Amino acid sequence: MREETAKNSRFFKLYNSVNTRIYSFLLIIVHNHDDAEELLQETATIMWEQFDQYQEGTHFGAWAIAIARNKAMEFLRKNKKTRMV
């Protein structure tokens, strides 16, 4: 239980340090606040689910942006017929 609490604390500390940067990155790509916010939530969920795969000591922001980029590209592919990029 204590180990899980430490993991939660570590994740949220790291996530809070990059949250704004991820949102800004997504907004630049999708040009819509609502879409960027939704993608941010999806990115955070994936980051949490895959946090065990994150290698401690590597650049957390780069890892987070890579996940966000994948979510944004998936979003653009799904919406390319209805949205102009």
N, C-alpha and C positions, 0 to 999 in steps of 0.2 A: 504494500500500500504506500509506504514511504517513497519507494522508488518511482511509483506512478505519479505521485505528487511532485517529485523533483522533475520528472519528465514534463509534466504539464507546465510547471513554472518556467522551465528552460524554453519550451516552445513559445509560450506567450511573451516572454521577454524578447526573444529573437523576432517573433512576428511583429510585435509592436514597434520594433526598431525599423522595420521595412514597410509597414502597412501603407504609409502615404506614398512612398516611392512606387510601390506596386500599383496603387490606384492611379497615380499620374501616368505611369507607363501604359496601363490599359486604356485610359481616357484618350491618350494620344493615338492609339490604334483604332478605337471604335467610335470616337467623336460623339459619345452620348453618355451623360452622367448615369442614367439608369442602367444602361448596359454595362458600363464600367463597374458600377457597384455590384451588380449581379455576378459579373465575372470575378470580382474580388472575393466575393463570398465562396464561389465555386473553387477558386484558387486556394483559399484558406482551408477549405475542407480537404482538398487533395493534399495540401501540405501536411495537415494534421494526420491524415491517414497514412502518409508515406514518411512521417518524421523519423521512424526507425531506420529508414534508408539514408537519411541525411548523415553525412560523415562529419562528426564533431571536429571543429578546427578549420573546416573549409568555409568559403565565403557564403554565408546564409543568404544574403541578398541576391547573389548570382543564381543560386539554386531556386529561390523564390521567383525571380524574374523568368527563368527558363520554364517553370510550370505555368506562370501567367501567360507567357508568349504562346505556349501550346494551347491553352484555353482560348486565347484571343484568335488564334489562327483557325481553330475548330469552329468558333463562333462565326468568323467571317466566311468560311466555306459553307456553313449551313445557311447563312443569310445573304449570300451573294446575289441571289435572284431578286431579293426584295430591297436591298440596300445598295446605294452607290458608295463606293470607297474613294 
